[in-house]
Amino acid sequence: MVNAINFNLKSRDEQEAMMQQYQAFLNGLGFPIQIVVQSRMLDLDNYLAQLDTLSRQQTNDLLRTQTTEYTNFVRELIGVANIMSKTFYLVIPYDTGVELPTGGFLAGLFGKKSGPVSLGGRFEEVKTKLMERTSLASSGLAGLGLHNVQLNTQELIELFYTTYNTDTARRQKLFSVSNVDVSVIQHIKDTNPGQ
């Protein structure tokens, strides 16, 4: 995930310097990247719950009233306007060297279904190469003044969940990956041995 900067607030010289640095960053990469921008409705439920708790715990009547009014204002604002947050992601792929089906786009759609791609014993090699690419991209973005963080497993699952289940993700929150029981996963594998 990459934090954004407001390019328009920079001076012309700063803008030109950033564009040159960005061009050098892109030209310095020996692999393709994807830039994904995701807009989401801002979820302020936890924030509003915290404000409600603070309001109830407030001993000063004036501060309690101000906190309650502010909470009501935020609730009203959310109801009137769609408050969105934009998140930027840099996707770094890795070519595993595994040949994909040939024959064009339609052959890929209607061709024989294949199982998961197996890396054999090369997992550590592939992981190391991917980490090198990640480090190179991260340092290049940091040189541009862009703070970036590699997503952990939970964050990746949430990204895929909200991307592919947009409507459901608004209504149904995703549980923590740490709550998944390994025995449940093993049971699924045992009941569906071909998958």
KEKE-3310 file (N, C-alpha, C; in steps of 0.2 Angstrom, whole numbers, plus 5000, padded with zeros to 4 digits):
npx = (5004:5003:5005:4997:5002:4999:5000:4997:5000:5013:5027:5031:5045:5047:5037:5042:5054:5049:5043:5053:5061:5051:5050:5063:5063:5053:5060:5070:5066:5066:5056:5038:5025:5010:4998:4986:4971:4960:4944:4934:4919:4920:4922:4915:4910:4917:4924:4913:4907:4917:4917:4904:4906:4916:4908:4898:4907:4912:4914:4912:4899:4898:4908:4903:4891:4896:4903:4893:4886:4895:4897:4884:4884:4894:4887:4876:4882:4888:4877:4872:4882:4893:4906:4922:4936:4952:4964:4980:4989:5003:5006:5017:5022:5027:5036:5034:5040:5032:5024:5010:4994:4993:4986:4978:4966:4953:4955:4961:4949:4940:4947:4955:4953:4965:4974:4980:4995:5010:5025:5035:5050:5054:5049:5056:5066:5058:5051:5061:5066:5055:5054:5066:5062:5051:5058:5066:5057:5050:5061:5063:5051:5051:5061:5055:5048:5036:5027:5027:5020:5021:5008:5001:4995:4982:4978:4979:4969:4958:4959:4957:4944:4936:4937:4932:4920:4911:4898:4894:4904:4902:4891:4894:4906:4923:4931:4944:4960:4967:4958:4954:4952:4964:4960:4947:4951:4958:4948:4940:4949:4950:4937:4936:4945:4951:4953)
npy = (4994:5011:5027:5042:5058:5076:5082:5094:5103:5105:5115:5121:5118:5107:5098:5095:5089:5078:5071:5068:5060:5050:5045:5040:5030:5021:5017:5011:4999:4982:4974:4971:4982:4985:4997:5000:5008:5010:5015:5017:5017:5026:5019:5023:5018:5012:5023:5032:5024:5025:5039:5040:5032:5040:5051:5047:5044:5056:5068:5082:5093:5102:5098:5085:5088:5095:5084:5075:5083:5084:5071:5068:5077:5072:5059:5064:5070:5059:5053:5062:5064:5055:5049:5045:5035:5034:5022:5017:5005:4996:4983:4969:4958:4941:4931:4915:4906:4896:4888:4895:4891:4891:4898:4909:4921:4915:4902:4901:4904:4894:4882:4867:4865:4868:4863:4870:4880:4873:4875:4866:4862:4875:4885:4894:4900:4907:4915:4923:4930:4938:4945:4953:4961:4968:4975:4983:4991:4997:5005:5013:5020:5026:5035:5044:5050:5044:5035:5018:5002:4985:4973:4963:4946:4946:4959:4958:4948:4955:4965:4958:4953:4964:4969:4960:4957:4968:4973:4964:4966:4979:4976:4965:4962:4956:4942:4940:4933:4925:4919:4908:4891:4878:4865:4865:4870:4859:4849:4853:4851:4837:4833:4837:4831:4833:4846)
npz = (5000:4996:5002:4997:4989:4988:4974:4967:4977:4977:4972:4956:4952:4961:4957:4944:4948:4955:4945:4936:4945:4947:4934:4932:4942:4937:4925:4930:4935:4932:4929:4927:4934:4942:4945:4957:4961:4973:4977:4991:5002:5016:5031:5046:5057:5069:5074:5077:5087:5097:5099:5105:5117:5123:5125:5134:5145:5149:5161:5162:5159:5148:5139:5136:5130:5118:5113:5110:5101:5090:5087:5082:5071:5063:5060:5053:5042:5036:5031:5022:5012:5002:5008:5004:5003:4996:4991:4987:4978:4974:4964:4963:4952:4950:4938:4937:4928:4924:4911:4903:4896:4878:4864:4863:4869:4870:4870:4883:4890:4887:4887:4893:4910:4922:4937:4952:4950:4951:4960:4963:4971:4972:4979:4990:4982:4973:4982:4988:4977:4974:4986:4984:4973:4979:4989:4981:4974:4985:4990:4980:4979:4991:4989:4982:4991:4995:5007:5010:5012:5014:5012:5024:5027:5032:5027:5014:5011:5015:5005:4993:4996:4997:4985:4976:4981:4982:4986:4996:5005:5011:5019:5027:5038:5037:5045:5056:5050:5059:5066:5060:5059:5058:5057:5051:5038:5034:5035:5024:5013:5014:5011:4998:4988:4976:4974)
capx = (5000:5007:5002:4997:5004:4995:5005:4996:5002:5020:5029:5033:5051:5046:5033:5046:5059:5046:5041:5060:5062:5046:5052:5069:5060:5050:5065:5075:5063:5067:5050:5032:5021:5003:4996:4979:4968:4953:4939:4929:4915:4924:4918:4917:4906:4921:4925:4907:4906:4922:4914:4898:4909:4919:4903:4895:4912:4913:4912:4911:4893:4899:4912:4898:4886:4900:4905:4887:4884:4900:4895:4878:4886:4897:4882:4872:4887:4889:4870:4871:4887:4896:4913:4926:4944:4956:4969:4984:4992:5008:5006:5023:5021:5033:5035:5037:5043:5028:5021:5003:4991:4993:4980:4974:4961:4947:4958:4961:4943:4936:4952:4955:4954:4971:4974:4985:5002:5015:5032:5039:5054:5057:5046:5060:5069:5053:5049:5067:5066:5049:5056:5070:5058:5048:5063:5068:5051:5049:5066:5062:5045:5053:5065:5050:5044:5030:5028:5024:5020:5019:5002:5001:4990:4975:4976:4978:4963:4953:4959:4953:4937:4932:4937:4928:4913:4910:4891:4894:4909:4899:4886:4897:4913:4927:4934:4952:4962:4970:4952:4952:4955:4967:4956:4942:4954:4960:4942:4938:4954:4949:4931:4936:4952:4953:4954)
capy = (5000:5017:5033:5047:5065:5080:5084:5101:5108:5106:5120:5119:5114:5101:5094:5093:5085:5072:5068:5065:5054:5044:5042:5036:5024:5016:5015:5007:4992:4977:4969:4975:4983:4987:5002:4999:5013:5007:5019:5014:5021:5027:5016:5027:5015:5012:5030:5034:5021:5028:5045:5038:5030:5046:5056:5044:5044:5063:5071:5089:5093:5106:5093:5079:5091:5096:5078:5072:5087:5083:5064:5069:5081:5067:5055:5068:5071:5053:5052:5067:5064:5049:5050:5040:5035:5031:5018:5015:4999:4994:4976:4967:4951:4937:4926:4908:4902:4890:4890:4896:4888:4895:4898:4915:4923:4911:4895:4901:4903:4887:4877:4863:4868:4866:4864:4875:4880:4870:4878:4861:4864:4882:4891:4898:4904:4912:4920:4927:4934:4942:4950:4957:4965:4972:4979:4988:4995:5000:5010:5018:5024:5030:5040:5049:5053:5040:5030:5012:4996:4978:4971:4956:4941:4949:4965:4955:4945:4961:4969:4954:4952:4970:4970:4955:4956:4975:4974:4960:4969:4984:4974:4960:4963:4950:4940:4939:4926:4921:4915:4902:4885:4874:4858:4867:4870:4852:4845:4855:4847:4830:4831:4839:4829:4835:4853)
capz = (5000:4995:5003:4992:4991:4984:4969:4966:4982:4976:4968:4949:4952:4965:4953:4939:4951:4956:4938:4934:4949:4945:4927:4934:4946:4932:4920:4934:4936:4927:4929:4926:4940:4942:4950:4958:4965:4976:4981:4996:5006:5022:5037:5052:5063:5075:5076:5080:5093:5101:5101:5109:5123:5126:5127:5140:5150:5150:5167:5161:5155:5142:5134:5134:5125:5112:5110:5107:5095:5085:5084:5078:5065:5058:5057:5048:5036:5032:5028:5016:5007:5001:5010:5001:5004:4990:4993:4981:4979:4969:4963:4960:4950:4949:4933:4940:4923:4922:4905:4903:4890:4873:4859:4863:4875:4870:4873:4890:4893:4886:4887:4899:4917:4925:4944:4954:4948:4956:4960:4965:4977:4970:4983:4993:4977:4971:4987:4988:4971:4975:4991:4981:4969:4983:4992:4976:4973:4991:4991:4974:4981:4997:4986:4979:4997:4996:5012:5007:5017:5012:5015:5027:5025:5033:5023:5007:5011:5015:4999:4988:4998:4996:4977:4972:4984:4984:4990:5002:5010:5014:5024:5031:5039:5036:5051:5056:5048:5065:5069:5055:5062:5053:5056:5046:5032:5033:5033:5017:5009:5014:5008:4991:4987:4969:4974)
cpx = (5005:5003:5002:5000:5000:5000:5004:4998:5010:5021:5031:5039:5051:5042:5038:5051:5056:5045:5048:5062:5057:5048:5058:5067:5057:5055:5070:5072:5064:5061:5043:5029:5014:5001:4988:4976:4961:4950:4934:4925:4919:4919:4920:4913:4911:4923:4919:4906:4911:4920:4908:4901:4912:4914:4900:4900:4914:4910:4909:4905:4894:4903:4907:4894:4890:4902:4899:4885:4889:4898:4889:4879:4889:4892:4878:4876:4887:4882:4869:4876:4891:4904:4917:4933:4947:4962:4973:4988:4997:5008:5013:5022:5027:5031:5038:5040:5038:5024:5013:5000:4991:4987:4976:4970:4956:4949:4959:4955:4939:4941:4951:4957:4960:4970:4979:4992:5006:5022:5037:5043:5057:5053:5050:5064:5064:5051:5055:5067:5060:5051:5061:5067:5054:5052:5065:5063:5050:5054:5065:5056:5047:5057:5061:5046:5037:5031:5024:5025:5018:5014:5004:4996:4983:4973:4975:4971:4957:4953:4955:4946:4933:4932:4932:4921:4911:4903:4891:4898:4906:4894:4889:4904:4917:4930:4941:4954:4965:4964:4951:4956:4958:4963:4950:4945:4956:4954:4940:4943:4952:4942:4931:4944:4955:4954:4960)
cpy = (5006:5023:5038:5054:5070:5084:5091:5106:5109:5112:5117:5115:5107:5096:5091:5088:5078:5068:5064:5059:5048:5041:5037:5029:5019:5013:5010:5000:4988:4972:4974:4976:4985:4992:5002:5004:5010:5013:5015:5019:5021:5024:5019:5024:5015:5018:5033:5031:5023:5035:5044:5036:5036:5051:5053:5044:5051:5066:5078:5089:5097:5101:5087:5082:5092:5089:5075:5076:5085:5076:5064:5072:5076:5062:5058:5069:5065:5051:5056:5066:5057:5050:5044:5041:5032:5028:5016:5009:4998:4986:4974:4960:4947:4932:4920:4904:4896:4892:4890:4893:4893:4894:4904:4916:4917:4904:4895:4901:4897:4881:4872:4866:4864:4867:4869:4875:4878:4873:4872:4863:4871:4887:4896:4903:4909:4917:4925:4932:4940:4947:4955:4963:4970:4977:4985:4993:5000:5006:5015:5023:5029:5036:5046:5053:5050:5035:5024:5006:4990:4975:4964:4952:4944:4954:4963:4952:4950:4964:4965:4953:4958:4972:4966:4954:4963:4976:4971:4963:4975:4982:4969:4961:4956:4949:4940:4933:4922:4917:4909:4896:4880:4867:4859:4866:4862:4848:4847:4851:4840:4828:4833:4837:4832:4842:4855)
cpz = (5000:4997:4998:4994:4986:4980:4967:4971:4981:4971:4961:4949:4956:4961:4947:4942:4952:4950:4936:4938:4948:4939:4928:4938:4941:4927:4924:4936:4931:4926:4929:4933:4938:4947:4951:4963:4967:4980:4985:5000:5013:5028:5043:5058:5069:5078:5080:5087:5098:5104:5106:5116:5127:5129:5134:5146:5152:5156:5167:5156:5148:5137:5132:5129:5118:5109:5106:5101:5089:5082:5080:5071:5060:5056:5052:5041:5032:5029:5022:5011:5008:5003:5008:5003:4998:4993:4987:4983:4973:4969:4960:4958:4950:4943:4936:4935:4921:4916:4905:4897:4884:4869:4860:4869:4875:4872:4880:4894:4893:4886:4893:4905:4920:4933:4946:4951:4953:4955:4961:4971:4976:4975:4986:4988:4974:4976:4988:4983:4972:4980:4988:4977:4973:4987:4987:4974:4979:4992:4986:4976:4987:4995:4984:4985:4998:5001:5009:5012:5013:5015:5018:5025:5026:5029:5016:5006:5010:5008:4993:4990:4996:4988:4974:4975:4987:4988:4996:5008:5014:5020:5029:5032:5039:5043:5051:5054:5054:5068:5065:5058:5057:5052:5051:5039:5030:5031:5026:5012:5008:5011:5000:4989:4980:4969:4978)
residu = (MET:VAL:ASN:ALA:ILE:ASN:PHE:ASN:LEU:LYS:SER:ARG:ASP:GLU:GLN:GLU:ALA:MET:MET:GLN:GLN:TYR:GLN:ALA:PHE:LEU:ASN:GLY:LEU:GLY:PHE:PRO:ILE:GLN:ILE:VAL:VAL:GLN:SER:ARG:MET:LEU:ASP:LEU:ASP:ASN:TYR:LEU:ALA:GLN:LEU:ASP:THR:LEU:SER:ARG:GLN:GLN:THR:ASN:ASP:LEU:LEU:ARG:THR:GLN:THR:THR:GLU:TYR:THR:ASN:PHE:VAL:ARG:GLU:LEU:ILE:GLY:VAL:ALA:ASN:ILE:MET:SER:LYS:THR:PHE:TYR:LEU:VAL:ILE:PRO:TYR:ASP:THR:GLY:VAL:GLU:LEU:PRO:THR:GLY:GLY:PHE:LEU:ALA:GLY:LEU:PHE:GLY:LYS:LYS:SER:GLY:PRO:VAL:SER:LEU:GLY:GLY:ARG:PHE:GLU:GLU:VAL:LYS:THR:LYS:LEU:MET:GLU:ARG:THR:SER:LEU:ALA:SER:SER:GLY:LEU:ALA:GLY:LEU:GLY:LEU:HIS:ASN:VAL:GLN:LEU:ASN:THR:GLN:GLU:LEU:ILE:GLU:LEU:PHE:TYR:THR:THR:TYR:ASN:THR:ASP:THR:ALA:ARG:ARG:GLN:LYS:LEU:PHE:SER:VAL:SER:ASN:VAL:ASP:VAL:SER:VAL:ILE:GLN:HIS:ILE:LYS:ASP:THR:ASN:PRO:GLY:GLN)
# end
